[in-house]
Amino acid sequence: VFPTGVYATFEPLPPRGASARPVGERVRDRSKRALNLSFDIFTLVLNVSDILSDVYIAYQYHRDGRKVYFALAVTVLVIAQIAYTGLFVTKYHRGSSYLSKLL
């Protein structure tokens, strides 16, 4: 009663727990996630080392008694952190009710 070939258009269900996506696509997704994680870790290490080097330089100025350079280094470090925080908040918390109340 059904025309021949009707069931040929349906793909068999994958085994329970298996993914319906091709293996190459799954490998590509895993590789992409691994590269993204590697980039995030590299960026984190780079940013933390930048801040630590700035703090160390400011410490050296303080230790050597160069008060003007120390004050300038600390001022630049604080302004940079405030700017980075402001950029982060405006980019990732747009539309937040807390942010709109704060501003």
N, C-alpha and C positions, 0 to 999 in steps of 0.2 A: 503493500500500500504506500510505502514511501518510495520516492524515486531513487534510483540507484545513485550512489555518490554523495548522498546527503551527509552521511556520517564521516566522510573523508575530509570534510572541512574542519572538523573539531580535532584539536590537538589533545593527546592524552595528558591527563593530569600528572604533574611531577610527583615522585614519591614524597611521603610525608616528611617535612623538615627540609626538603631540597628546594633550591631556588629555581624559578622558572626562567631566569635570565641565562644567557650563554656564558660559558666559562670565561671567555675572553673579556666580556664586559665586567664580570666580577673581579677579574685580575686587574683590569684597568682602574676600577673604582678603588680597590685596595692600594694600588700604586699611587693614585691621586691622594688618598688620605694620608699615606706615609710621607709623601712629599710635602703636603700641607703641614703635617705635624713637624717634620724636620725644619721647615721654614719658620714655623712659630717658635720652636726651641732656639734656632739660630738668632732670630730677632730678639727674643727674650735675653739671651746671653749677651748679645751686643749692646742692648739698651742698659742692662744692669752694669756691665763693665764700663760703659760711658759715664754713668752716674757715679760709680765708685771712683773712677779716675778723676772726675771733677772734685769730688769730696777730698780725695787724697791731695790734689794740688792745693786746694784751699787749706788743708791741714798743714802742708809744707809752708805756705805763706804765713800762717799763724805761728808755727814753730820758729820760723826765722825772724819773727817780729815785723814782718811787712804788713802792717795793719791795713793800709789802703788797698793793697792787692787782695788781701784776705776779704775785706768788706766787698770789694768789687766781685770777687769770685763767688761769694755766698749770694750776693744780690742777683747775679746772672743765673746761678743755679736755681734760686727760688722763683725768679720770673719765668724761667724755662719750664719748671714743673707746673706752675700755675697755668701757663699757656697750653701745655700738653693735656692737663686735666680738663681745661675748658673745651679744647677741641674734641676730646673723647666724649665728654658729656653732651655736647651739641650734636655730635655725629650719631651716637648710639642710644641716646635717651630722648630723641625728638618725640614730642607728643606726650611725654610723661607728665602726669598731673603734678607730681612733686616738683619737677623742674619748672613748670609754669608758675607754681606758687612761689618758688624760690626767686625766680627772675621777676 
